[in-house]
Amino acid sequence: MNNGKLKNKVAVVTGAGRGIGRAIALGYVKEGAAVAAIARTESDLATLEQEVSKLGGKCVGIPADLTIPAAPAEIVNKW
């Protein structure tokens, strides 16, 4: 962990499976936030969760396709 600026905060990161979204999710975790990671590919979310666990952080992977208009409401109602 870095400075812990985000300790006791929760970040919702879309596109968290790869690329910039994944880097953002890891950055938030390193600053102490718990992360709700949203991506389409479950295997990418699983590896992110493992990496976050090794860092001592918290991450919940939420598989969803946000190009589907009903997806955000389904995420909120489920999680």
GUKOLLUM-18660 format. One record per residue (C-alpha): residue number from 1; x negated, y negated, z; residue in one letter. Coordinates in steps of 0.1 Angstrom, whole numbers, plus 2048, in hexadecimal, padded with zeros to 3 digits. Layout:
NUM X Y Z A $
...
This chain:
1 800 800 800 M $
2 7F5 7DC 7FA N $
3 802 7BF 80F N $
4 824 7CE 817 G $
5 835 7AE 80B K $
6 854 7C3 801 L $
7 856 7D9 821 K $
8 87A 7E1 82A N $
9 886 7D6 807 K $
10 895 7EC 7EB V $
11 88D 7E6 7C7 A $
12 8A3 7F3 7AA V $
13 88D 7F8 78B V $
14 89B 802 76A T $
15 886 812 750 G $
16 871 820 76C A $
17 867 840 75B G $
18 84C 832 746 R $
19 838 814 73C G $
20 83E 7F2 74B I $
21 85C 7FE 760 G $
22 847 819 76F R $
23 82B 801 777 A $
24 844 7E9 787 I $
25 853 805 79C A $
26 830 80F 7A8 L $
27 827 7EB 7AF G $
28 846 7E6 7C5 Y $
29 83E 806 7D8 V $
30 81A 7FB 7DE K $
31 828 7DB 7ED E $
32 83E 7F0 805 G $
33 860 7F1 7F3 A $
34 875 810 7EF A $
35 87E 814 7CB V $
36 89E 820 7B9 A $
37 88F 82A 798 A $
38 8A6 82C 77A I $
39 89D 83D 759 A $
40 8AB 855 73F R $
41 891 870 743 T $
42 894 885 763 E $
43 871 893 75F S $
44 862 870 75E D $
45 875 867 77E L $
46 869 887 78F A $
47 845 87F 788 T $
48 84A 85B 794 L $
49 85A 868 7B4 E $
50 83C 87F 7BA Q $
51 823 863 7B4 E $
52 836 84C 7CB V $
53 836 867 7E6 S $
54 810 86B 7E3 K $
55 80E 845 7E9 L $
56 823 849 809 G $
57 840 836 7FA G $
58 865 83D 7F4 K $
59 875 841 7D2 C $
60 896 84F 7C6 V $
61 898 858 7A1 G $
62 8B9 851 791 I $
63 8BE 860 76E P $
64 8D4 849 759 A $
65 8D7 83B 736 D $
66 8DF 816 73B L $
67 8E9 812 716 T $
68 909 822 721 I $
69 920 806 72E P $
70 92E 81B 74B A $
71 90C 826 758 A $
72 905 809 770 P $
73 926 80E 782 A $
74 920 833 784 E $
75 8FE 82D 793 I $
76 90C 816 7AD V $
77 929 82D 7B6 N $
78 913 84C 7B8 K $
79 8F5 83D 7CA W $
